[in-house]
Amino acid sequence: MGSKIIADAVQFSKMLRSLQDDCKDSCIYEEDIQILRVNGGKHLHNIYTGDRPVFICEKTAPQIDPEDDKMDETHSDDETHSDDETNHEVKIELGPQPLTIMKARQLLSWYTMSQNSIVSPAVSPADLLPPAVSPAPLLPLWVRCDMADPAGTTWLGAETACTGNKVSGVKLYSVTCAGSTVDKGAFITLDELKQEHKRRHHPSLMVARGTAQYNLFGSTVVEKTAIESQSSVTVDFRWSHVETILETPPLSSMATLMLADGLRTGETEWMEPVDSRSAVQMTREYLDELQNTVKTLQDQSTNEAVKVKTEMGTSETEIFNSLMERGDLDFIEQLWVRMKNSVTSYQDVGDCLKMVIKALQYGDIKPWIHRDSSSSLSKLILQSYHHQMDHVSLTGLTPVHMLLEMGLDKMRKDYINYLIGQDLTTLNHLSYYLSTVEDLQEQVIRLRKLHHLLEIMVTCSTFLCLPYDRLFLLTQLCLQYYKTCPYDEDHEFKLQIKPALISHFYQKEQAVFWGVEVSSGNGPREVKTSLLLSDKPLVEHIIFETDEMTVNSASEDAAYFTTMVCCSLVNFAA
């Protein structure tokens, strides 16, 4: 029996070692167990802190047999067919699947044995490698559990504890969960949490540290107008000396803003026209104005810019637009604004551009443009000054490309105007984002990154009223990140701030996540007992029942899911 256990431990540890050394993403063990090598912080949702990789064991997802689907379609009985459809939907929507608590304990025991060279030479990690090679400790192992035991266990975990380069023990974790409730009396008290920690570890000294997360706002009233924010702005607090469960973070806390996706104002389809007039009509009127004016071109440009602003009206991005507006729009920028507000089809784009090019060819207009304009239309305008215009065939994608160039040119100037005007950066630092030597697709990608940065900056300056030094630092962080990283709406830009700067946002709000950990010991011997309260479950492989009191309660108190994380240290003999 003992030899069988050792053999199983060796086989399991070899599988983990292969995943770790070969940097594989996953493998199947014993046909019904899937082992993943993933980022621990992203998959263990505040249960495990840190960005290092971990192993996650779960039950392999059942495969849908296409033949079963065909058989389902042949059923004529309505009730049976309805049941089959329900089962089919359940199969499709299955997420990560848990293992039994007994199987989870078995896997953890194999993991522990594989790291303890004292148990048996046959299972020693060194025997799995050439004699000259010293094996690195295995990554932490976490196993999804089905919560079927009396304690309601949802995870079991283990990670090595090292003294120097030698594995001296293993930390074992158990995670238990409960459904949501607004009854704060149902939560364990801080004293009870400390007693639980003392019972397990008998420490001479304990420290209670707190953490909390708040969503700062969903909407803000500006000049009597409620403006909904689609930005994700979370503040993360960490502090020592917790006194009560769910206490508000003190002003001495360390606060970090986490800014993610922005306003998402981009469109992939033709927008509904803002103006009742057609794009061709608006373009014709604009050209007529230029022909009939008796003012200088620059005065005309300034006046027209003011008129365009008033025509644009209001929208849910009014604040963002107002900060980007300029009073020095040239001919192409004003034309682009009119077309943006009225174009509804490819035909509209072609017709408007044909009208403009014809007016240039006949000398009906001699419009003013910015010196650094780089669009195809700006080059035609410069050529028209000398009556030597190239022929442009407005077929295929050419009209769309020309319109896109016009928009990119305007946005580049808008962003320069805001960032340089606010002394947040320099043209040199923006050169990567403003370059026009790349193809149009790459230009769009780079400007999209800059747009994301600006949405975050507008959020922080307008809604959060952060001071200049924080805005400047955030600008540099974002610019540096996007020079080498792809566009990512989910990326969190983190900014350290003083809690007092945003205290009026969070002190009257309820946290979306609140946690306290009682810890003792130092370094690899540190052990923790944690209580985590969250507005959403921290475990994705269990469906929790919601307290009926939570559903029917008229109370403004937040409902929280409870998660307990307990840790034990198992020392190996010297």
C-alpha positions as CSV (number, residue, x, y, z in Angstrom):
1,M,0.0,0.0,0.0
2,G,2.8,2.4,0.9
3,S,4.7,1.7,-2.3
4,K,1.5,2.4,-4.3
5,I,1.1,5.8,-2.6
6,I,4.7,6.6,-3.3
7,A,4.4,5.6,-6.9
8,D,1.3,7.7,-7.4
9,A,3.1,10.7,-5.7
10,V,6.1,10.2,-8.1
11,Q,3.8,10.1,-11.1
12,F,1.9,13.2,-10.1
13,S,5.0,15.2,-9.2
14,K,6.5,14.3,-12.6
15,M,3.4,15.7,-14.3
16,L,3.7,18.9,-12.3
17,R,7.4,19.2,-13.0
18,S,6.9,18.8,-16.7
19,L,4.3,21.6,-16.7
20,Q,6.6,23.8,-14.7
21,D,9.9,23.2,-16.5
22,D,8.4,23.2,-20.0
23,C,6.1,26.2,-19.3
24,K,3.1,24.4,-20.7
25,D,-0.4,25.8,-20.1
26,S,-2.3,22.6,-19.2
27,C,-2.3,18.8,-19.2
28,I,-4.8,16.0,-18.4
29,Y,-4.1,13.6,-15.5
30,E,-5.9,10.4,-14.9
31,E,-8.3,11.2,-17.8
32,D,-10.8,13.2,-15.6
33,I,-8.4,15.8,-14.0
34,Q,-7.2,18.9,-15.7
35,I,-4.1,20.7,-14.4
36,L,-3.6,24.3,-15.5
37,R,-0.6,26.5,-15.1
38,V,-2.0,30.0,-14.6
39,N,-1.6,33.4,-13.0
40,G,-2.7,32.8,-9.4
41,G,-3.9,36.4,-8.7
42,K,-6.3,36.3,-11.7
43,H,-7.9,33.0,-11.0
44,L,-8.0,33.0,-7.2
45,H,-9.7,36.4,-6.8
46,N,-8.2,37.9,-3.7
47,I,-7.9,34.5,-2.1
48,Y,-4.3,34.3,-3.3
49,T,-2.1,37.4,-3.5
50,G,0.7,37.7,-6.0
51,D,1.2,37.4,-9.7
52,R,3.4,34.2,-9.7
53,P,2.1,31.1,-11.6
54,V,0.3,28.4,-9.8
55,F,-1.1,25.0,-10.6
56,I,-4.9,24.6,-10.6
57,C,-6.5,21.2,-10.5
58,E,-10.1,20.8,-11.6
59,K,-12.4,18.2,-13.1
60,T,-12.2,18.0,-16.9
61,A,-15.2,19.6,-18.6
62,P,-17.5,17.1,-20.2
63,Q,-17.5,17.0,-24.0
64,I,-20.7,17.5,-26.0
65,D,-21.3,14.7,-28.4
66,P,-22.7,16.0,-31.7
67,E,-24.5,12.7,-32.2
68,D,-26.4,13.4,-29.0
69,D,-27.5,16.7,-30.4
70,K,-28.8,15.0,-33.6
71,M,-30.7,12.5,-31.5
72,D,-32.2,15.3,-29.4
73,E,-33.6,16.9,-32.6
74,T,-35.5,13.7,-33.5
75,H,-37.5,13.7,-30.3
76,S,-41.1,14.5,-31.1
77,D,-42.4,14.8,-27.5
78,D,-42.5,18.5,-26.6
79,E,-41.8,17.9,-22.9
80,T,-38.9,15.7,-23.6
81,H,-37.5,18.1,-26.2
82,S,-37.7,20.9,-23.7
83,D,-35.8,18.9,-21.2
84,D,-33.1,18.1,-23.8
85,E,-32.8,21.8,-24.6
86,T,-32.3,22.6,-21.0
87,N,-29.6,19.9,-20.5
88,H,-27.9,21.1,-23.7
89,E,-27.8,24.7,-22.4
90,V,-26.3,23.5,-19.1
91,K,-23.6,21.6,-20.9
92,I,-22.6,24.5,-23.0
93,E,-22.5,26.9,-20.1
94,L,-20.4,24.7,-17.8
95,G,-17.4,26.5,-16.4
96,P,-14.6,25.2,-14.2
97,Q,-15.7,22.0,-12.4
98,P,-14.7,21.0,-8.8
99,L,-13.3,17.8,-7.5
100,T,-14.4,16.0,-4.4
101,I,-12.8,16.9,-1.1
102,M,-11.3,13.4,-0.8
103,K,-9.7,13.7,-4.2
104,A,-8.4,17.2,-3.5
105,R,-6.8,15.9,-0.2
106,Q,-5.2,13.0,-2.1
107,L,-3.6,15.4,-4.7
108,L,-2.3,17.7,-2.0
109,S,-0.8,14.8,-0.1
110,W,1.0,13.7,-3.2
111,Y,2.3,17.2,-3.7
112,T,3.5,17.4,-0.1
113,M,5.2,14.0,-0.3
114,S,7.0,15.0,-3.5
115,Q,8.6,18.0,-1.8
116,N,9.7,16.1,1.3
117,S,12.9,14.2,0.6
118,I,12.7,12.6,4.1
119,V,9.6,10.5,3.3
120,S,11.3,8.3,0.8
121,P,14.2,8.6,-1.6
122,A,11.9,7.3,-4.3
123,V,9.8,10.4,-4.2
124,S,12.5,12.9,-3.7
125,P,12.5,15.7,-6.3
126,A,16.3,15.3,-6.7
127,D,15.8,11.7,-8.0
128,L,13.6,13.0,-10.8
129,L,16.5,15.0,-12.2
130,P,20.2,14.3,-13.1
131,P,22.5,14.3,-10.1
132,A,24.1,17.6,-11.0
133,V,20.8,19.5,-11.2
134,S,19.2,20.9,-8.1
135,P,15.4,21.1,-8.7
136,A,13.4,24.2,-8.0
137,P,10.5,23.9,-5.6
138,L,7.2,23.2,-7.3
139,L,4.8,26.0,-7.9
140,P,1.9,26.3,-5.5
141,L,-1.0,23.8,-6.1
142,W,-4.6,24.7,-5.7
143,V,-7.5,22.3,-6.1
144,R,-11.1,23.3,-6.8
145,C,-13.5,21.6,-4.3
146,D,-17.2,20.9,-4.5
147,M,-18.2,22.3,-1.1
148,A,-19.8,19.0,-0.1
149,D,-18.1,18.7,3.3
150,P,-19.7,20.2,6.4
151,A,-17.3,23.2,6.4
152,G,-18.2,24.2,2.9
153,T,-14.7,23.9,1.4
154,T,-14.3,25.5,-2.0
155,W,-10.5,25.3,-2.4
156,L,-7.6,23.4,-0.9
157,G,-4.1,24.7,-1.6
158,A,-0.4,24.0,-0.8
159,E,2.8,25.9,-1.4
160,T,6.4,25.1,-0.4
161,A,8.1,27.0,2.4
162,C,11.9,27.3,1.9
163,T,14.9,27.9,4.1
164,G,17.5,29.2,1.7
165,N,17.4,26.9,-1.3
166,K,16.0,24.0,0.6
167,V,12.3,23.1,1.0
168,S,11.7,23.0,4.7
169,G,8.0,22.6,4.8
170,V,4.6,23.1,3.1
171,K,1.9,25.6,3.8
172,L,-1.6,24.1,3.5
173,Y,-4.6,26.3,2.8
174,S,-8.3,25.7,3.1
175,V,-11.0,28.1,1.7
176,T,-14.6,28.0,2.9
177,C,-17.4,30.1,1.6
178,A,-21.0,31.1,2.4
179,G,-23.8,32.7,0.4
180,S,-24.6,36.4,0.5
181,T,-26.4,38.2,3.3
182,V,-27.0,41.7,4.6
183,D,-27.0,40.4,8.2
184,K,-23.8,41.8,9.6
185,G,-24.4,39.8,12.8
186,A,-23.8,36.6,10.8
187,F,-20.1,37.5,10.2
188,I,-17.4,36.3,12.4
189,T,-16.0,39.0,14.7
190,L,-12.4,40.2,14.7
191,D,-11.9,38.7,18.1
192,E,-13.2,35.3,16.9
193,L,-11.0,35.5,13.9
194,K,-8.0,36.1,16.1
195,Q,-9.0,33.2,18.4
196,E,-9.2,30.9,15.3
197,H,-5.7,31.9,14.3
198,K,-4.4,31.3,17.9
199,R,-6.0,27.9,18.0
200,R,-4.1,26.9,14.8
201,H,-0.7,28.5,15.4
202,H,-0.3,29.5,19.1
203,P,1.5,32.7,18.2
204,S,3.1,35.1,20.7
205,L,2.4,38.1,18.5
206,M,-0.3,38.7,15.9
207,V,-0.9,41.5,13.4
208,A,-4.3,42.4,11.8
209,R,-4.1,44.1,8.4
210,G,-7.1,45.3,6.4
211,T,-7.8,45.7,2.7
212,A,-10.8,47.2,0.9
213,Q,-11.9,48.1,-2.6
214,Y,-14.4,50.8,-3.6
215,N,-15.9,51.7,-6.9
216,L,-15.6,55.5,-6.7
217,F,-18.6,56.5,-8.8
218,G,-21.1,55.5,-11.4
219,S,-22.3,59.0,-12.3
220,T,-21.5,62.6,-11.5
221,V,-23.6,65.7,-11.7
222,V,-21.8,68.5,-13.6
223,E,-23.5,71.8,-14.1
224,K,-26.9,70.3,-13.1
225,T,-26.5,67.5,-15.7
226,A,-26.0,63.9,-14.6
227,I,-23.3,62.4,-16.7
228,E,-22.9,58.6,-16.6
229,S,-19.4,57.3,-16.4
230,Q,-18.5,54.0,-18.2
231,S,-15.0,54.1,-16.8
232,S,-13.9,51.6,-14.3
233,V,-12.3,53.4,-11.4
234,T,-11.5,51.4,-8.3
235,V,-9.5,52.4,-5.3
236,D,-7.6,49.8,-3.3
237,F,-6.9,50.5,0.4
238,R,-4.4,48.7,2.6
239,W,-3.8,49.5,6.3
240,S,-2.6,48.0,9.6
241,H,-4.3,47.7,13.0
242,V,-7.8,46.7,12.0
243,E,-10.2,47.3,14.9
244,T,-13.6,46.1,13.6
245,I,-15.1,44.2,10.7
246,L,-16.1,46.4,7.8
247,E,-14.5,49.5,9.2
248,T,-13.9,52.4,6.8
249,P,-10.2,52.6,5.8
250,P,-8.4,55.2,7.8
251,L,-6.8,58.3,6.2
252,S,-3.4,56.7,7.0
253,S,-4.1,53.9,4.6
254,M,-2.1,53.2,1.5
255,A,-4.4,54.0,-1.4
256,T,-4.0,52.9,-5.0
257,L,-6.3,54.0,-7.9
258,M,-6.9,51.3,-10.4
259,L,-8.1,52.7,-13.7
260,A,-9.2,50.4,-16.5
261,D,-11.5,50.7,-19.5
262,G,-12.5,54.2,-20.6
263,L,-15.6,55.8,-22.1
264,R,-15.8,53.6,-25.1
265,T,-17.0,56.2,-27.5
266,G,-15.8,54.5,-30.7
267,E,-18.2,53.2,-33.3
268,T,-17.8,50.4,-35.8
269,E,-21.0,51.2,-37.8
270,W,-22.3,54.4,-39.4
271,M,-23.6,56.6,-36.7
272,E,-27.1,58.1,-36.7
273,P,-26.7,61.6,-38.1
274,V,-26.6,64.4,-35.6
275,D,-27.8,67.0,-38.0
276,S,-31.1,66.8,-40.0
277,R,-29.4,68.0,-43.1
278,S,-27.6,65.5,-45.4
279,A,-23.8,65.3,-45.6
280,V,-23.9,66.6,-49.2
281,Q,-26.1,69.5,-48.2
282,M,-23.9,70.5,-45.2
283,T,-20.7,70.2,-47.4
284,R,-22.3,72.4,-50.1
285,E,-23.4,75.0,-47.6
286,Y,-19.9,75.0,-46.1
287,L,-18.2,75.5,-49.5
288,D,-20.7,78.3,-50.3
289,E,-19.8,80.1,-47.1
290,L,-16.1,80.0,-48.0
291,Q,-16.8,81.4,-51.4
292,N,-19.0,84.2,-50.2
293,T,-17.0,85.3,-47.2
294,V,-15.3,88.7,-47.2
295,K,-13.3,88.1,-44.1
296,T,-9.8,86.8,-43.9
297,L,-9.4,83.0,-44.0
298,Q,-8.1,82.8,-40.4
299,D,-11.0,84.9,-39.0
300,Q,-13.4,82.8,-41.0
301,S,-11.8,79.7,-39.6
302,T,-12.2,80.9,-36.0
303,N,-15.8,81.9,-36.5
304,E,-16.7,78.7,-38.1
305,A,-15.1,76.7,-35.3
306,V,-17.4,78.4,-32.8
307,K,-20.4,77.7,-35.0
308,V,-19.5,74.0,-35.3
309,K,-19.3,73.7,-31.5
310,T,-22.8,75.0,-31.0
311,E,-24.1,72.6,-33.6
312,M,-22.6,69.6,-32.0
313,G,-25.0,69.6,-29.2
314,T,-24.7,67.6,-26.0
315,S,-24.1,63.9,-25.4
316,E,-23.0,61.6,-22.7
317,T,-19.4,62.4,-23.5
318,E,-20.0,66.2,-23.3
319,I,-17.2,66.8,-20.8
320,F,-14.7,64.8,-22.8
321,N,-15.6,66.6,-26.0
322,S,-15.5,70.1,-24.4
323,L,-12.0,69.5,-23.1
324,M,-10.9,68.4,-26.6
325,E,-12.5,71.3,-28.5
326,R,-10.3,74.0,-30.0
327,G,-10.9,77.4,-31.6
328,D,-8.4,77.0,-34.4
329,L,-10.0,74.3,-36.6
330,D,-8.8,74.5,-40.2
331,F,-10.8,73.8,-43.3
332,I,-10.3,70.0,-43.2
333,E,-11.1,69.7,-39.5
334,Q,-14.3,71.7,-39.9
335,L,-15.2,69.6,-42.9
336,W,-14.5,66.4,-41.0
337,V,-16.8,67.5,-38.1
338,R,-19.6,68.2,-40.5
339,M,-19.2,64.9,-42.3
340,K,-18.9,63.0,-39.0
341,N,-22.2,64.4,-37.9
342,S,-24.1,63.7,-41.1
343,V,-22.5,60.9,-43.1
344,T,-24.6,57.7,-43.1
345,S,-23.1,55.7,-46.0
346,Y,-20.1,55.1,-48.3
347,Q,-21.9,57.0,-51.0
348,D,-22.1,60.1,-48.8
349,V,-18.3,60.1,-48.2
350,G,-17.6,59.9,-51.9
351,D,-20.1,62.6,-52.9
352,C,-18.8,65.1,-50.3
353,L,-15.2,64.5,-51.3
354,K,-16.0,64.9,-55.0
355,M,-17.6,68.2,-54.3
356,V,-14.6,69.5,-52.4
357,I,-12.1,68.3,-54.9
358,K,-14.1,69.9,-57.8
359,A,-14.2,73.2,-55.9
360,L,-10.4,73.1,-55.4
361,Q,-9.8,72.3,-59.1
362,Y,-11.9,75.2,-60.3
363,G,-10.3,77.6,-57.7
364,D,-13.7,78.3,-56.1
365,I,-12.1,78.0,-52.7
366,K,-8.6,78.5,-51.3
367,P,-9.0,77.1,-47.8
368,W,-6.6,77.5,-44.9
369,I,-5.1,74.4,-43.4
370,H,-2.6,73.8,-40.6
371,R,1.1,73.6,-41.7
372,D,1.6,70.1,-40.3
373,S,-1.5,68.6,-41.8
374,S,-0.6,65.2,-43.3
375,S,-3.8,63.9,-44.9
376,S,-4.3,63.2,-48.6
377,L,-6.8,66.0,-48.8
378,S,-4.4,68.5,-47.3
379,K,-1.8,67.6,-49.9
380,L,-4.4,68.3,-52.6
381,I,-5.2,71.6,-51.0
382,L,-1.5,72.6,-51.1
383,Q,-1.3,71.6,-54.7
384,S,-4.4,73.6,-55.6
385,Y,-2.5,76.8,-54.5
386,H,-0.2,76.2,-57.5
387,H,-3.0,74.9,-59.8
388,Q,-1.2,71.5,-60.1
389,M,-3.5,68.9,-58.4
390,D,-3.0,65.2,-58.8
391,H,-5.8,63.1,-60.1
392,V,-7.6,61.2,-57.4
393,S,-9.9,58.3,-58.2
394,L,-12.6,58.1,-55.5
395,T,-13.2,54.4,-55.9
396,G,-12.8,51.4,-53.6
397,L,-11.5,52.2,-50.2
398,T,-9.9,55.6,-51.2
399,P,-12.8,57.8,-49.9
400,V,-12.9,55.9,-46.6
401,H,-9.2,56.2,-46.2
402,M,-9.3,59.9,-46.9
403,L,-12.0,60.5,-44.3
404,L,-10.1,58.4,-41.8
405,E,-7.0,60.5,-42.4
406,M,-9.0,63.7,-41.8
407,G,-10.3,62.4,-38.5
408,L,-6.9,61.1,-37.3
409,D,-5.3,64.4,-38.2
410,K,-7.9,66.3,-36.2
411,M,-7.7,64.0,-33.2
412,R,-3.9,64.3,-33.1
413,K,-4.1,68.0,-32.8
414,D,-6.9,67.8,-30.2
415,Y,-4.8,65.5,-28.0
416,I,-1.7,67.7,-28.4
417,N,-3.7,70.7,-27.5
418,Y,-5.0,69.0,-24.3
419,L,-1.8,67.2,-23.1
420,I,0.6,70.0,-24.0
421,G,-1.8,72.7,-22.8
422,Q,-2.1,71.0,-19.4
423,D,1.7,70.6,-19.2
424,L,1.3,66.8,-18.8
425,T,3.9,65.8,-21.4
426,T,6.0,67.1,-24.3
427,L,5.9,66.6,-28.1
428,N,9.0,64.5,-27.8
429,H,7.2,62.0,-25.5
430,L,4.2,62.0,-27.9
431,S,6.2,61.3,-31.0
432,Y,5.5,57.5,-31.0
433,Y,1.7,58.2,-30.9
434,L,1.7,61.1,-33.4
435,S,3.8,59.4,-36.1
436,T,2.3,59.4,-39.6
437,V,4.9,57.3,-41.4
438,E,3.2,54.0,-40.4
439,D,0.3,52.5,-42.3
440,L,-3.2,53.7,-41.5
441,Q,-4.1,50.7,-39.4
442,E,-1.0,51.2,-37.1
443,Q,-1.8,54.9,-36.9
444,V,-5.3,54.0,-35.7
445,I,-4.0,51.6,-33.1
446,R,-1.5,54.2,-31.7
447,L,-4.1,56.9,-31.6
448,R,-6.6,54.5,-29.9
449,K,-4.0,54.0,-27.2
450,L,-3.7,57.8,-26.8
451,H,-7.5,58.1,-26.7
452,H,-7.6,55.5,-23.9
453,L,-5.0,57.6,-21.9
454,L,-7.0,60.7,-22.4
455,E,-10.2,59.1,-21.2
456,I,-8.5,58.1,-18.0
457,M,-7.0,61.6,-17.6
458,V,-10.3,63.3,-18.1
459,T,-11.8,60.9,-15.5
460,C,-9.1,61.7,-13.0
461,S,-9.1,65.4,-13.5
462,T,-12.8,66.1,-14.0
463,F,-14.5,63.5,-11.9
464,L,-11.8,62.9,-9.2
465,C,-10.2,66.4,-9.3
466,L,-6.7,64.9,-8.7
467,P,-3.9,67.4,-8.4
468,Y,-1.4,68.2,-11.1
469,D,1.5,66.0,-9.8
470,R,-0.7,62.9,-9.8
471,L,-2.0,63.6,-13.3
472,F,1.5,64.2,-14.6
473,L,2.8,60.9,-13.1
474,L,-0.2,59.0,-14.5
475,T,0.4,60.4,-17.9
476,Q,4.0,59.3,-17.9
477,L,3.0,55.8,-16.7
478,C,0.4,55.4,-19.4
479,L,2.6,56.7,-22.2
480,Q,5.5,54.5,-21.2
481,Y,3.2,51.4,-21.0
482,Y,1.6,51.8,-24.4
483,K,4.9,52.3,-26.2
484,T,5.6,48.6,-25.8
485,C,2.3,47.0,-24.9
486,P,-0.8,46.3,-27.1
487,Y,-4.1,48.2,-26.6
488,D,-5.9,46.6,-23.6
489,E,-9.1,48.1,-22.2
490,D,-8.9,45.7,-19.2
491,H,-5.4,46.7,-18.2
492,E,-5.3,48.4,-14.8
493,F,-3.1,51.5,-14.5
494,K,-2.2,51.8,-10.9
495,L,-1.6,55.2,-9.2
496,Q,-0.6,55.8,-5.6
497,I,-2.6,58.6,-4.0
498,K,-3.3,60.0,-0.5
499,P,-6.7,58.8,0.8
500,A,-7.6,62.4,1.8
501,L,-7.8,63.3,-1.9
502,I,-10.8,61.0,-2.5
503,S,-12.2,60.7,1.0
504,H,-15.5,62.4,-0.1
505,F,-16.0,59.6,-2.7
506,Y,-15.6,56.5,-0.5
507,Q,-16.3,57.4,3.1
508,K,-20.1,57.3,2.6
509,E,-20.0,54.3,0.3
510,Q,-20.0,50.6,1.0
511,A,-17.0,48.6,-0.1
512,V,-17.3,46.1,-3.0
513,F,-14.6,44.1,-1.2
514,W,-13.4,44.1,2.3
515,G,-10.9,41.8,4.0
516,V,-8.8,41.4,7.1
517,E,-5.9,39.0,7.6
518,V,-4.5,38.0,11.0
519,S,-0.9,36.9,10.6
520,S,2.0,35.7,12.7
521,G,5.5,34.6,11.9
522,N,8.0,36.0,9.5
523,G,9.2,35.3,6.0
524,P,8.6,31.7,4.8
525,R,7.1,30.8,8.3
526,E,4.4,33.5,8.1
527,V,0.9,32.1,8.4
528,K,-2.4,33.9,8.0
529,T,-6.1,33.5,8.8
530,S,-8.3,35.7,6.6
531,L,-11.9,36.9,6.4
532,L,-13.0,38.2,3.0
533,L,-16.3,39.9,2.3
534,S,-17.3,40.7,-1.3
535,D,-20.4,41.8,-3.3
536,K,-19.7,38.9,-5.7
537,P,-18.6,35.4,-5.1
538,L,-14.8,34.9,-5.1
539,V,-15.3,31.3,-6.3
540,E,-16.4,30.7,-9.9
541,H,-17.0,26.9,-9.8
542,I,-19.8,27.0,-7.2
543,I,-23.3,28.5,-7.6
544,F,-24.3,30.1,-4.3
545,E,-27.8,30.4,-2.9
546,T,-28.7,34.0,-2.1
547,D,-30.2,34.7,1.3
548,E,-33.9,35.5,0.8
549,M,-33.3,38.4,3.2
550,T,-30.9,39.8,0.7
551,V,-33.5,39.7,-2.1
552,N,-36.4,41.1,-0.2
553,S,-34.6,43.5,2.1
554,A,-35.4,47.2,1.6
555,S,-32.2,48.0,3.6
556,E,-29.5,50.1,1.9
557,D,-26.9,47.8,3.5
558,A,-24.7,45.9,1.0
559,A,-25.0,42.1,0.8
560,Y,-21.8,40.3,1.1
561,F,-20.5,36.8,0.3
562,T,-18.2,35.4,3.0
563,T,-14.9,33.7,2.3
564,M,-12.6,32.3,5.0
565,V,-9.0,31.4,4.2
566,C,-7.1,29.4,6.8
567,C,-3.4,28.4,6.6
568,S,-1.3,25.7,8.4
569,L,2.4,25.2,8.2
570,V,3.8,21.6,8.1
571,N,7.5,21.5,8.8
572,F,9.6,18.7,7.4
573,A,12.1,17.0,9.7
574,A,15.7,18.2,9.5
